[in-house]
């Protein structure tokens, strides 16, 4: 049986402000994640703040044929 699941790349930007995780956002495009991280870095203190960019992948389960047929009607 063939595995028909799909892998999707996800890029997550984590904002650390004064040593505490402040926010995180995930993007499907690396370009968007890098742009957001650069924007955050411009207004951060490099001694106590940090911005991290992480890449990962999600494996999405296939949608059963029956469910696809119901959605389209």
Backbone as XML, in Angstrom:
<?xml version="1.0"?>
<chain id="A" units="angstrom">
  <residue number="1" name="UNK">
    <atom name="N" x="0.838" y="-1.180" z="0.000"/>
    <atom name="CA" x="0.000" y="0.000" z="0.000"/>
    <atom name="C" x="0.885" y="1.246" z="0.000"/>
  </residue>
  <residue number="2" name="UNK">
    <atom name="N" x="0.594" y="2.177" z="-0.889"/>
    <atom name="CA" x="1.421" y="3.366" z="-1.010"/>
    <atom name="C" x="0.999" y="4.424" z="0.004"/>
  </residue>
  <residue number="3" name="UNK">
    <atom name="N" x="1.974" y="5.082" z="0.617"/>
    <atom name="CA" x="1.703" y="6.153" z="1.572"/>
    <atom name="C" x="1.413" y="7.426" z="0.791"/>
  </residue>
  <residue number="4" name="UNK">
    <atom name="N" x="0.173" y="7.895" z="0.853"/>
    <atom name="CA" x="-0.192" y="9.080" z="0.081"/>
    <atom name="C" x="-0.226" y="10.336" z="0.946"/>
  </residue>
  <residue number="5" name="UNK">
    <atom name="N" x="0.403" y="10.288" z="2.136"/>
    <atom name="CA" x="0.453" y="11.482" z="2.970"/>
    <atom name="C" x="1.399" y="12.499" z="2.334"/>
  </residue>
  <residue number="6" name="UNK">
    <atom name="N" x="1.208" y="13.739" z="2.697"/>
    <atom name="CA" x="1.963" y="14.837" z="2.112"/>
    <atom name="C" x="2.792" y="15.510" z="3.196"/>
  </residue>
  <residue number="7" name="UNK">
    <atom name="N" x="4.011" y="15.918" z="2.868"/>
    <atom name="CA" x="4.859" y="16.647" z="3.812"/>
    <atom name="C" x="4.852" y="18.124" z="3.438"/>
  </residue>
  <residue number="8" name="UNK">
    <atom name="N" x="4.659" y="18.953" z="4.448"/>
    <atom name="CA" x="4.617" y="20.402" z="4.246"/>
    <atom name="C" x="5.702" y="21.035" z="5.099"/>
  </residue>
  <residue number="9" name="UNK">
    <atom name="N" x="6.555" y="21.860" z="4.486"/>
    <atom name="CA" x="7.601" y="22.560" z="5.235"/>
    <atom name="C" x="6.974" y="23.714" z="6.009"/>
  </residue>
  <residue number="10" name="UNK">
    <atom name="N" x="7.418" y="23.900" z="7.247"/>
    <atom name="CA" x="6.929" y="24.976" z="8.099"/>
    <atom name="C" x="8.132" y="25.679" z="8.707"/>
  </residue>
  <residue number="11" name="UNK">
    <atom name="N" x="8.100" y="27.007" z="8.703"/>
    <atom name="CA" x="9.187" y="27.823" z="9.253"/>
    <atom name="C" x="8.609" y="28.630" z="10.411"/>
  </residue>
  <residue number="12" name="UNK">
    <atom name="N" x="9.201" y="28.481" z="11.589"/>
    <atom name="CA" x="8.684" y="29.133" z="12.793"/>
    <atom name="C" x="9.700" y="30.132" z="13.311"/>
  </residue>
  <residue number="13" name="UNK">
    <atom name="N" x="9.219" y="31.339" z="13.591"/>
    <atom name="CA" x="10.045" y="32.398" z="14.155"/>
    <atom name="C" x="9.633" y="32.560" z="15.612"/>
  </residue>
  <residue number="14" name="UNK">
    <atom name="N" x="10.619" y="32.469" z="16.523"/>
    <atom name="CA" x="10.370" y="32.620" z="17.953"/>
    <atom name="C" x="11.008" y="33.925" z="18.414"/>
  </residue>
  <residue number="15" name="UNK">
    <atom name="N" x="10.226" y="34.727" z="19.103"/>
    <atom name="CA" x="10.666" y="36.031" z="19.614"/>
    <atom name="C" x="10.907" y="35.908" z="21.119"/>
  </residue>
  <residue number="16" name="UNK">
    <atom name="N" x="12.154" y="36.130" z="21.550"/>
    <atom name="CA" x="12.501" y="36.083" z="22.969"/>
    <atom name="C" x="12.818" y="37.512" z="23.403"/>
  </residue>
  <residue number="17" name="UNK">
    <atom name="N" x="12.052" y="38.004" z="24.370"/>
    <atom name="CA" x="12.194" y="39.385" z="24.847"/>
    <atom name="C" x="12.536" y="39.357" z="26.325"/>
  </residue>
  <residue number="18" name="UNK">
    <atom name="N" x="13.678" y="39.916" z="26.664"/>
    <atom name="CA" x="14.182" y="39.948" z="28.037"/>
    <atom name="C" x="14.262" y="38.554" z="28.657"/>
  </residue>
  <residue number="19" name="UNK">
    <atom name="N" x="14.685" y="37.600" z="27.848"/>
    <atom name="CA" x="14.897" y="36.243" z="28.329"/>
    <atom name="C" x="13.656" y="35.361" z="28.392"/>
  </residue>
  <residue number="20" name="UNK">
    <atom name="N" x="12.509" y="35.887" z="27.988"/>
    <atom name="CA" x="11.258" y="35.120" z="28.034"/>
    <atom name="C" x="10.689" y="34.978" z="26.632"/>
  </residue>
  <residue number="21" name="UNK">
    <atom name="N" x="10.164" y="33.795" z="26.311"/>
    <atom name="CA" x="9.505" y="33.614" z="25.014"/>
    <atom name="C" x="8.296" y="34.536" z="24.975"/>
  </residue>
  <residue number="22" name="UNK">
    <atom name="N" x="8.274" y="35.411" z="23.995"/>
    <atom name="CA" x="7.230" y="36.424" z="23.895"/>
    <atom name="C" x="6.176" y="36.043" z="22.863"/>
  </residue>
  <residue number="23" name="UNK">
    <atom name="N" x="6.597" y="35.495" z="21.744"/>
    <atom name="CA" x="5.671" y="35.199" z="20.661"/>
    <atom name="C" x="6.322" y="34.209" z="19.705"/>
  </residue>
  <residue number="24" name="UNK">
    <atom name="N" x="5.513" y="33.518" z="18.942"/>
    <atom name="CA" x="6.025" y="32.702" z="17.853"/>
    <atom name="C" x="4.986" y="32.675" z="16.745"/>
  </residue>
  <residue number="25" name="UNK">
    <atom name="N" x="5.488" y="32.670" z="15.516"/>
    <atom name="CA" x="4.629" y="32.636" z="14.341"/>
    <atom name="C" x="5.213" y="31.641" z="13.359"/>
  </residue>
  <residue number="26" name="UNK">
    <atom name="N" x="4.335" y="30.933" z="12.674"/>
    <atom name="CA" x="4.770" y="29.952" z="11.687"/>
    <atom name="C" x="4.380" y="30.405" z="10.290"/>
  </residue>
  <residue number="27" name="UNK">
    <atom name="N" x="5.225" y="30.070" z="9.333"/>
    <atom name="CA" x="5.046" y="30.482" z="7.946"/>
    <atom name="C" x="5.239" y="29.284" z="7.023"/>
  </residue>
  <residue number="28" name="UNK">
    <atom name="N" x="4.589" y="29.326" z="5.886"/>
    <atom name="CA" x="4.781" y="28.256" z="4.909"/>
    <atom name="C" x="5.887" y="28.598" z="3.917"/>
  </residue>
  <residue number="29" name="UNK">
    <atom name="N" x="6.303" y="29.864" z="3.883"/>
    <atom name="CA" x="7.373" y="30.283" z="2.969"/>
    <atom name="C" x="8.568" y="30.803" z="3.764"/>
  </residue>
  <residue number="30" name="UNK">
    <atom name="N" x="9.755" y="30.309" z="3.450"/>
    <atom name="CA" x="10.981" y="30.721" z="4.136"/>
    <atom name="C" x="11.208" y="32.222" z="3.986"/>
  </residue>
  <residue number="31" name="UNK">
    <atom name="N" x="10.941" y="32.759" z="2.813"/>
    <atom name="CA" x="11.138" y="34.189" z="2.567"/>
    <atom name="C" x="10.330" y="35.036" z="3.556"/>
  </residue>
  <residue number="32" name="UNK">
    <atom name="N" x="9.083" y="34.668" z="3.801"/>
    <atom name="CA" x="8.232" y="35.409" z="4.736"/>
    <atom name="C" x="8.755" y="35.299" z="6.168"/>
  </residue>
  <residue number="33" name="UNK">
    <atom name="N" x="9.214" y="34.118" z="6.547"/>
    <atom name="CA" x="9.742" y="33.919" z="7.900"/>
    <atom name="C" x="11.010" y="34.747" z="8.111"/>
  </residue>
  <residue number="34" name="UNK">
    <atom name="N" x="11.898" y="34.766" z="7.121"/>
    <atom name="CA" x="13.132" y="35.564" z="7.243"/>
    <atom name="C" x="12.825" y="37.050" z="7.341"/>
  </residue>
  <residue number="35" name="UNK">
    <atom name="N" x="11.884" y="37.517" z="6.549"/>
    <atom name="CA" x="11.505" y="38.936" z="6.575"/>
    <atom name="C" x="10.944" y="39.319" z="7.942"/>
  </residue>
  <residue number="36" name="UNK">
    <atom name="N" x="10.085" y="38.483" z="8.498"/>
    <atom name="CA" x="9.504" y="38.748" z="9.815"/>
    <atom name="C" x="10.599" y="38.753" z="10.889"/>
  </residue>
  <residue number="37" name="UNK">
    <atom name="N" x="11.524" y="37.791" z="10.822"/>
    <atom name="CA" x="12.614" y="37.720" z="11.800"/>
    <atom name="C" x="13.495" y="38.968" z="11.715"/>
  </residue>
  <residue number="38" name="UNK">
    <atom name="N" x="13.790" y="39.429" z="10.505"/>
    <atom name="CA" x="14.600" y="40.648" z="10.342"/>
    <atom name="C" x="13.902" y="41.857" z="10.951"/>
  </residue>
  <residue number="39" name="UNK">
    <atom name="N" x="12.588" y="41.954" z="10.735"/>
    <atom name="CA" x="11.827" y="43.068" z="11.305"/>
    <atom name="C" x="11.903" y="43.060" z="12.827"/>
  </residue>
  <residue number="40" name="UNK">
    <atom name="N" x="11.787" y="41.880" z="13.431"/>
    <atom name="CA" x="11.869" y="41.777" z="14.885"/>
    <atom name="C" x="13.264" y="42.141" z="15.391"/>
  </residue>
  <residue number="41" name="UNK">
    <atom name="N" x="14.300" y="41.673" z="14.685"/>
    <atom name="CA" x="15.682" y="41.907" z="15.125"/>
    <atom name="C" x="16.050" y="43.384" z="15.141"/>
  </residue>
  <residue number="42" name="UNK">
    <atom name="N" x="15.432" y="44.173" z="14.270"/>
    <atom name="CA" x="15.761" y="45.604" z="14.202"/>
    <atom name="C" x="15.452" y="46.339" z="15.502"/>
  </residue>
  <residue number="43" name="UNK">
    <atom name="N" x="14.442" y="45.912" z="16.231"/>
    <atom name="CA" x="14.058" y="46.640" z="17.446"/>
    <atom name="C" x="14.308" y="45.818" z="18.714"/>
  </residue>
  <residue number="44" name="UNK">
    <atom name="N" x="15.317" y="44.976" z="18.692"/>
    <atom name="CA" x="15.641" y="44.149" z="19.857"/>
    <atom name="C" x="17.015" y="44.496" z="20.402"/>
  </residue>
  <residue number="45" name="UNK">
    <atom name="N" x="17.187" y="44.282" z="21.708"/>
    <atom name="CA" x="18.464" y="44.459" z="22.379"/>
    <atom name="C" x="19.212" y="43.126" z="22.280"/>
  </residue>
  <residue number="46" name="UNK">
    <atom name="N" x="20.347" y="43.100" z="21.573"/>
    <atom name="CA" x="21.050" y="41.821" z="21.369"/>
    <atom name="C" x="21.586" y="41.189" z="22.661"/>
  </residue>
  <residue number="47" name="UNK">
    <atom name="N" x="21.669" y="41.950" z="23.758"/>
    <atom name="CA" x="22.175" y="41.389" z="25.010"/>
    <atom name="C" x="21.123" y="40.584" z="25.772"/>
  </residue>
  <residue number="48" name="UNK">
    <atom name="N" x="19.843" y="40.944" z="25.637"/>
    <atom name="CA" x="18.825" y="40.223" z="26.408"/>
    <atom name="C" x="17.689" y="39.667" z="25.549"/>
  </residue>
  <residue number="49" name="UNK">
    <atom name="N" x="17.652" y="40.028" z="24.282"/>
    <atom name="CA" x="16.582" y="39.575" z="23.399"/>
    <atom name="C" x="17.158" y="38.685" z="22.300"/>
  </residue>
  <residue number="50" name="UNK">
    <atom name="N" x="16.301" y="37.875" z="21.711"/>
    <atom name="CA" x="16.755" y="36.995" z="20.640"/>
    <atom name="C" x="15.584" y="36.676" z="19.712"/>
  </residue>
  <residue number="51" name="UNK">
    <atom name="N" x="15.915" y="36.361" z="18.487"/>
    <atom name="CA" x="14.929" y="35.927" z="17.509"/>
    <atom name="C" x="15.486" y="34.656" z="16.877"/>
  </residue>
  <residue number="52" name="UNK">
    <atom name="N" x="14.708" y="33.593" z="16.900"/>
    <atom name="CA" x="15.151" y="32.325" z="16.324"/>
    <atom name="C" x="14.254" y="31.906" z="15.175"/>
  </residue>
  <residue number="53" name="UNK">
    <atom name="N" x="14.862" y="31.322" z="14.164"/>
    <atom name="CA" x="14.126" y="30.810" z="13.012"/>
    <atom name="C" x="14.373" y="29.302" z="12.934"/>
  </residue>
  <residue number="54" name="UNK">
    <atom name="N" x="13.289" y="28.529" z="12.948"/>
    <atom name="CA" x="13.381" y="27.075" z="12.951"/>
    <atom name="C" x="12.601" y="26.513" z="11.775"/>
  </residue>
  <residue number="55" name="UNK">
    <atom name="N" x="13.139" y="25.469" z="11.170"/>
    <atom name="CA" x="12.463" y="24.803" z="10.054"/>
    <atom name="C" x="12.026" y="23.416" z="10.497"/>
  </residue>
  <residue number="56" name="UNK">
    <atom name="N" x="10.871" y="23.008" z="10.011"/>
    <atom name="CA" x="10.366" y="21.680" z="10.329"/>
    <atom name="C" x="9.432" y="21.223" z="9.225"/>
  </residue>
  <residue number="57" name="UNK">
    <atom name="N" x="8.864" y="20.059" z="9.406"/>
    <atom name="CA" x="7.934" y="19.520" z="8.411"/>
    <atom name="C" x="6.756" y="18.878" z="9.121"/>
  </residue>
  <residue number="58" name="UNK">
    <atom name="N" x="5.609" y="19.011" z="8.509"/>
    <atom name="CA" x="4.403" y="18.348" z="8.992"/>
    <atom name="C" x="4.007" y="17.297" z="7.972"/>
  </residue>
  <residue number="59" name="UNK">
    <atom name="N" x="3.601" y="16.159" z="8.459"/>
    <atom name="CA" x="3.099" y="15.137" z="7.543"/>
    <atom name="C" x="1.580" y="15.148" z="7.653"/>
  </residue>
  <residue number="60" name="UNK">
    <atom name="N" x="0.926" y="15.501" z="6.546"/>
    <atom name="CA" x="-0.526" y="15.594" z="6.524"/>
    <atom name="C" x="-1.116" y="14.274" z="6.058"/>
  </residue>
  <residue number="61" name="UNK">
    <atom name="N" x="-2.115" y="13.821" z="6.769"/>
    <atom name="CA" x="-2.793" y="12.582" z="6.392"/>
    <atom name="C" x="-3.642" y="12.839" z="5.159"/>
  </residue>
  <residue number="62" name="UNK">
    <atom name="N" x="-3.745" y="11.868" z="4.304"/>
    <atom name="CA" x="-4.581" y="12.035" z="3.105"/>
    <atom name="C" x="-6.055" y="12.137" z="3.487"/>
  </residue>
  <residue number="63" name="UNK">
    <atom name="N" x="-6.807" y="12.881" z="2.698"/>
    <atom name="CA" x="-8.250" y="12.987" z="2.904"/>
    <atom name="C" x="-8.887" y="11.784" z="2.229"/>
  </residue>
  <residue number="64" name="UNK">
    <atom name="N" x="-9.696" y="11.022" z="2.960"/>
    <atom name="CA" x="-10.335" y="9.850" z="2.348"/>
    <atom name="C" x="-11.194" y="10.246" z="1.142"/>
  </residue>
  <residue number="65" name="UNK">
    <atom name="N" x="-11.305" y="9.362" z="0.183"/>
    <atom name="CA" x="-12.053" y="9.621" z="-1.041"/>
    <atom name="C" x="-13.494" y="10.004" z="-0.738"/>
  </residue>
  <residue number="66" name="UNK">
    <atom name="N" x="-14.132" y="9.346" z="0.189"/>
    <atom name="CA" x="-15.521" y="9.658" z="0.549"/>
    <atom name="C" x="-15.658" y="11.094" z="1.053"/>
  </residue>
  <residue number="67" name="UNK">
    <atom name="N" x="-14.736" y="11.525" z="1.900"/>
    <atom name="CA" x="-14.801" y="12.879" z="2.447"/>
    <atom name="C" x="-14.647" y="13.911" z="1.337"/>
  </residue>
  <residue number="68" name="UNK">
    <atom name="N" x="-13.780" y="13.642" z="0.369"/>
    <atom name="CA" x="-13.620" y="14.576" z="-0.753"/>
    <atom name="C" x="-14.909" y="14.701" z="-1.547"/>
  </residue>
  <residue number="69" name="UNK">
    <atom name="N" x="-15.584" y="13.594" z="-1.763"/>
    <atom name="CA" x="-16.822" y="13.597" z="-2.547"/>
    <atom name="C" x="-17.914" y="14.393" z="-1.813"/>
  </residue>
  <residue number="70" name="UNK">
    <atom name="N" x="-18.008" y="14.259" z="-0.512"/>
    <atom name="CA" x="-19.007" y="14.987" z="0.269"/>
    <atom name="C" x="-18.754" y="16.494" z="0.256"/>
  </residue>
  <residue number="71" name="UNK">
    <atom name="N" x="-17.481" y="16.883" z="0.362"/>
    <atom name="CA" x="-17.147" y="18.310" z="0.402"/>
    <atom name="C" x="-17.501" y="18.998" z="-0.882"/>
  </residue>
  <residue number="72" name="UNK">
    <atom name="N" x="-17.325" y="18.368" z="-2.019"/>
    <atom name="CA" x="-17.533" y="19.020" z="-3.309"/>
    <atom name="C" x="-19.003" y="19.148" z="-3.664"/>
  </residue>
  <residue number="73" name="UNK">
    <atom name="N" x="-19.890" y="18.428" z="-3.000"/>
    <atom name="CA" x="-21.312" y="18.542" z="-3.343"/>
    <atom name="C" x="-22.016" y="19.620" z="-2.563"/>
  </residue>
</chain>
